[in-house]
Amino acid sequence: MIDIKFVLEKLVSFESITPYDNGCQDYLAELLTELGFACERMDNEPVSNLYAQIGEGNPLVVFAGHTDVVPVGHEQAWDTDPFVLTEKGGLLYGRGTADMKGSLAAMLKAAEQLLIEKPHFAGSLGFLITSGEEGDDFDKGTPHVMQVLHERGITPKYCIVGEPSSVDKLGDTIKIGRRGSLTGKFIFAGKQGHVAYPHLANNPIHMVAQALDTLVQYQFDTGNEYFPPTSLQITHIESGGEANNVIPGELTLQLNIRFSTEQTAKGLMKHIDEHFAIHNLNPETNWRLNGEPFLTQPGTLIDASLASIEKHMGYKPQLSTSGGTSDARFIAPYDVEVIELGPRHESIHQVNEHTSLEDLEKLCDIYLDIASRLL
């Protein structure tokens, strides 16, 4: 029988700092194989990917998650070894306990219980696990696996991503969508010169100042029922600084836009390019679309999730699209009903990351209930 705490202890011991899995998925594959799942590695270096499935019928319900974790930061700031699961004060400490090895342990236990309680369930159950969620190699993880599955004619109907969605108490929030993320990098060319002879130079900082001032004040939209307004933030500016008497010859700017379903990436890029052109700026431009916005409409998966949480927790969760991006953005475009449901997120990406065994056991019950309703 799978023990959530034991599995989590093992998972935390793997120093799987993104994008390197370092053995996590080998361990998970062993457990899933013992449960009867057919496991396949779909690695895409440097990212490790694991897909497992039991059953061949419809609907296909998939548990999705990631084994990679963010760096621990200043290890001396931790009260415990970040790669040794430590129980203290009723909490379990370790990197990945909340984001999201704890969810994976709960999903495994839920799968085992489902197979015991419903050995002949209708449909099929899958696991999609990647080590490329947290870093810049995300495109080699879940997007790669979904494309391979699509080419084989394997299409999940429902997907539960174990991201830490809860705020104050377990299950109080379900993520039913996320904003899109678009990053732009721009290099503005000026002309280097001596500060005493500005007429012989062209300062790129001065060139872009007015354009940036109006750009950050522009209101793209007011959001909608599910999404807040589109937001643009300048994240990096670099120019000059080599000497106090030199006008720099170049400026590099980076910005990120988090956008709702009111916008498209193509439309946003066009707006920014035209805005710079109006100010007689023609930068070298590089865009990267990190993910389109998505929204799971009310339906079978949301209904099952609401009913399950009310049954096990006694309250109705909030449906939200807040927060950053997740791998759900790569699953939804395949016409999959997808939600994010996991532990509380208060300590994720921090020192002393933690969760509680009680929450993980309840989360297992919720996962099991949802899967049972769908299957």
C-alpha positions in Angstrom: 0.0 0.0 0.0 1.2 3.5 -0.9 2.0 5.7 2.1 1.8 9.4 1.2 4.5 10.5 3.7 6.9 7.8 2.7 6.5 8.6 -1.0 6.9 12.3 -0.4 10.0 11.7 1.7 11.5 9.8 -1.2 10.6 12.4 -3.7 12.0 15.3 -1.7 15.3 13.4 -1.4 15.9 13.8 -5.2 17.6 17.1 -5.8 15.5 17.7 -8.9 16.3 21.4 -9.5 14.7 22.5 -12.8 15.1 21.2 -15.4 16.9 18.1 -14.1 14.8 15.2 -12.7 17.7 13.3 -11.1 15.7 10.1 -10.7 12.3 11.2 -9.4 10.5 9.9 -12.4 12.3 6.5 -12.3 10.9 6.1 -8.8 7.4 7.2 -9.8 7.5 4.9 -12.8 8.3 2.0 -10.5 5.3 2.7 -8.3 2.9 3.3 -11.3 4.1 0.0 -12.9 3.4 -1.9 -9.7 -0.2 -0.4 -9.9 -0.6 -1.7 -13.4 0.1 1.4 -15.4 1.9 1.3 -18.7 4.7 3.8 -18.4 6.6 5.5 -21.2 9.5 8.0 -21.0 9.1 10.9 -23.4 12.3 12.8 -22.5 13.3 15.9 -24.4 16.8 16.9 -23.1 17.4 18.3 -20.7 13.8 17.8 -19.6 12.5 14.4 -18.4 8.9 13.4 -19.1 6.9 10.5 -18.0 3.5 9.4 -19.3 1.6 6.5 -17.7 -1.9 5.2 -18.4 -4.1 2.4 -17.3 -7.2 1.4 -19.3 -8.1 2.2 -22.9 -11.6 3.5 -22.8 -13.1 7.0 -22.6 -13.1 9.3 -20.9 -9.4 9.6 -20.2 -8.7 11.4 -16.9 -5.2 12.7 -16.4 -3.4 13.7 -13.3 -0.6 16.2 -14.3 2.3 17.6 -12.4 6.0 18.3 -12.2 9.0 16.8 -10.4 11.3 19.8 -10.9 11.7 22.3 -8.1 13.2 25.8 -7.9 16.6 26.3 -6.3 16.7 26.3 -2.5 18.2 29.8 -2.3 20.4 30.4 0.7 20.6 27.0 2.2 21.8 28.4 5.5 18.5 30.2 5.8 16.6 26.9 6.0 15.8 25.5 9.4 16.0 22.0 8.0 17.8 20.3 5.2 15.7 21.2 2.1 16.2 17.8 0.6 15.4 15.8 3.7 11.7 15.6 4.6 11.4 16.9 8.1 8.3 16.9 10.3 8.1 19.7 12.8 5.2 21.4 14.5 2.7 19.3 12.5 4.2 20.4 9.2 6.3 18.6 6.6 9.3 20.7 5.5 11.4 20.3 2.3 11.8 21.7 -1.2 8.8 20.6 -3.3 6.5 19.6 -0.4 3.9 22.1 -1.6 5.1 22.7 -5.2 4.4 20.0 -6.1 5.8 16.7 -4.9 3.1 16.6 -2.2 0.4 16.6 -4.9 2.1 13.8 -6.8 2.2 11.7 -3.7 -1.5 12.3 -3.1 -2.3 11.6 -6.7 -0.5 8.2 -6.5 -2.4 7.2 -3.4 -5.7 8.3 -5.0 -4.9 6.2 -8.1 -4.2 3.1 -5.9 -7.4 3.6 -4.0 -9.4 4.0 -7.2 -8.0 0.7 -8.6 -8.9 -1.0 -5.3 -12.4 0.5 -5.1 -13.3 0.4 -8.8 -11.0 -2.1 -10.5 -13.3 -2.1 -13.5 -13.9 1.6 -13.8 -15.2 3.0 -17.1 -12.6 5.0 -19.1 -8.9 5.3 -18.4 -6.6 7.1 -16.0 -3.3 8.7 -16.9 -0.3 10.6 -15.3 1.6 13.3 -17.2 4.7 14.2 -15.3 7.5 16.6 -16.4 10.7 18.1 -15.0 10.5 21.2 -17.1 7.7 23.3 -15.5 9.7 25.7 -13.3 12.3 27.0 -15.7 13.0 28.2 -19.2 12.8 24.8 -20.7 9.1 24.5 -20.2 8.5 24.0 -24.0 10.4 20.7 -23.8 8.1 19.3 -21.1 4.3 19.2 -21.1 3.9 20.8 -24.6 6.1 18.1 -26.0 4.2 15.3 -24.3 0.8 16.7 -25.4 1.9 16.9 -29.0 3.1 13.3 -29.0 -0.2 12.2 -27.4 -2.1 14.2 -30.0 -0.2 12.6 -32.8 -1.1 9.2 -31.5 -4.8 10.1 -31.2 -4.7 10.1 -27.3 -6.7 13.0 -26.0 -7.5 13.5 -22.3 -11.1 14.6 -21.6 -10.3 15.9 -18.1 -7.1 16.9 -16.4 -6.3 17.8 -12.8 -3.0 19.7 -12.4 -1.7 19.5 -8.8 -0.4 23.1 -8.6 -0.7 24.6 -5.1 -4.0 26.5 -5.7 -5.3 26.8 -2.1 -4.9 30.1 -0.2 -6.0 30.0 3.4 -7.2 26.4 3.7 -7.1 23.3 1.6 -9.5 23.4 -1.4 -10.7 26.9 -0.9 -9.6 27.9 -4.4 -9.7 26.0 -7.7 -7.8 27.6 -10.7 -10.0 27.3 -13.8 -7.9 29.4 -16.0 -4.8 31.5 -16.3 -3.7 34.7 -18.0 -1.5 34.5 -21.0 2.2 35.6 -20.7 4.1 37.4 -23.4 7.7 38.6 -23.0 9.4 41.2 -25.3 13.0 42.1 -25.5 14.0 45.3 -27.3 17.4 46.7 -28.2 17.4 50.4 -29.0 20.5 51.8 -30.9 21.7 55.3 -30.1 25.1 56.8 -30.6 27.8 56.8 -28.0 29.6 60.0 -27.2 31.0 62.4 -24.5 28.5 64.0 -22.2 30.1 67.4 -22.9 29.2 67.1 -26.6 25.6 65.8 -26.6 25.0 67.2 -30.1 27.5 64.6 -31.4 25.8 61.7 -29.7 22.3 60.2 -29.4 21.3 59.0 -25.9 19.0 55.9 -26.2 17.8 56.5 -22.6 16.4 59.9 -23.5 15.1 58.4 -26.8 12.8 55.9 -25.0 11.8 57.8 -21.9 8.6 59.4 -23.2 7.6 56.2 -25.1 7.9 54.1 -22.0 6.0 56.7 -19.9 2.9 56.6 -22.1 3.2 52.8 -22.6 3.0 51.9 -19.0 0.0 54.1 -18.5 -1.9 52.6 -21.4 -5.0 50.6 -20.4 -5.4 47.6 -22.6 -8.7 46.5 -21.2 -10.8 46.3 -18.0 -10.8 42.5 -17.8 -13.9 40.5 -17.7 -16.0 38.2 -15.4 -13.1 35.8 -14.9 -9.9 37.8 -15.6 -8.4 41.0 -14.2 -7.2 43.7 -16.6 -4.3 43.0 -18.8 -1.1 44.2 -17.2 2.3 45.3 -18.6 5.4 45.5 -16.5 8.9 46.6 -17.5 11.2 43.9 -15.9 14.6 45.0 -17.0 16.5 48.0 -18.4 20.2 48.1 -19.1 22.3 50.9 -20.6 25.6 52.6 -20.0 27.1 52.8 -16.6 30.7 52.3 -17.7 31.7 55.9 -16.9 29.9 59.0 -15.8 31.0 61.1 -18.7 29.9 58.7 -21.5 26.6 58.8 -23.3 25.6 55.1 -23.9 25.2 53.9 -27.4 22.6 51.2 -26.7 19.7 50.4 -24.4 18.2 46.9 -23.7 14.7 46.7 -22.4 12.6 43.7 -21.4 8.9 43.7 -20.5 6.2 41.1 -19.7 2.5 41.3 -20.4 0.0 39.2 -18.5 -3.2 39.2 -20.6 -6.7 38.1 -20.4 -9.0 36.5 -23.0 -9.8 40.1 -24.1 -6.5 40.2 -25.9 -4.4 38.1 -28.3 -0.6 37.8 -28.4 -0.6 38.9 -32.0 -2.6 42.0 -31.2 -0.4 42.9 -28.2 2.8 42.6 -30.2 1.3 44.8 -33.0 0.3 47.4 -30.5 3.7 47.6 -28.9 5.5 47.7 -32.2 3.2 50.5 -33.5 3.7 52.4 -30.2 7.4 52.5 -30.6 7.1 53.4 -34.3 4.9 56.4 -33.4 7.8 57.7 -31.2 10.2 57.2 -34.1 11.8 54.1 -32.5 12.8 51.1 -34.5 14.3 48.6 -31.9 15.7 45.2 -32.6 12.8 43.1 -31.3 12.4 39.6 -29.9 9.1 38.2 -28.7 8.5 35.0 -26.7 4.9 33.8 -26.1 5.1 31.9 -22.8 1.5 30.8 -23.0 -2.0 31.8 -24.2 -4.8 32.6 -21.7 -7.2 29.8 -21.1 -10.5 29.3 -19.3 -12.3 26.1 -18.4 -16.0 26.8 -18.6 -18.5 25.3 -16.1 -19.0 21.7 -16.9 -18.5 18.1 -15.8 -15.0 18.6 -14.3 -15.8 21.8 -12.4 -19.1 20.3 -11.1 -17.3 17.2 -9.9 -14.6 19.2 -8.2 -17.0 21.5 -6.4 -19.1 18.6 -5.2 -16.0 16.7 -4.0 -14.6 19.6 -2.0 -17.9 20.5 -0.5 -18.3 16.8 0.5 -14.8 16.4 2.1 -14.1 20.0 3.3 -17.6 21.3 4.0 -17.3 24.5 2.0 -17.5 25.7 -1.5 -14.3 26.8 -3.2 -13.7 30.0 -5.1 -13.1 29.6 -8.9 -10.1 31.8 -9.8 -7.7 32.6 -12.7 -5.3 34.6 -10.5 -1.5 33.9 -10.2 1.2 33.1 -12.6 1.4 30.6 -15.4 1.3 26.8 -15.1 1.5 23.8 -17.4 -2.3 23.8 -17.6 -1.9 26.4 -20.4 -0.4 23.7 -22.6 -3.1 21.1 -21.9 -6.2 23.3 -22.3 -5.7 24.0 -26.1 -6.3 20.4 -26.9 -10.0 20.9 -25.9 -9.3 19.4 -22.4 -11.3 20.4 -19.4 -8.5 21.3 -17.0 -8.3 22.7 -13.4 -5.5 23.3 -10.9 -6.1 21.9 -7.4 -3.5 21.4 -4.8 -2.1 22.4 -1.3 -1.8 25.9 0.1 0.7 28.1 -1.7 1.8 30.3 1.2 5.4 28.9 1.3 6.1 27.9 -2.3 9.5 29.1 -3.7 10.5 30.2 -0.3 12.9 28.9 2.3 11.3 26.5 4.7 8.7 25.4 2.1 6.2 23.2 3.8 2.8 21.5 3.8 0.9 19.2 6.2 0.3 15.5 6.0 -3.3 16.1 7.0 -3.8 18.3 4.0 -2.2 15.8 1.7 -4.4 13.0 3.0 -7.5 15.1 2.5 -6.2 16.1 -0.9 -5.9 12.5 -1.8 -9.5 11.9 -0.8 -10.6 14.8 -3.0 -8.6 13.6 -6.0 -10.1 10.1 -5.5 -13.6 11.5 -5.3 -13.2 13.6 -8.4 -11.7 10.7 -10.4 -14.5 8.4 -9.2 -17.2 10.8 -10.3 -15.6 11.3 -13.8 -15.0 7.6 -14.3 
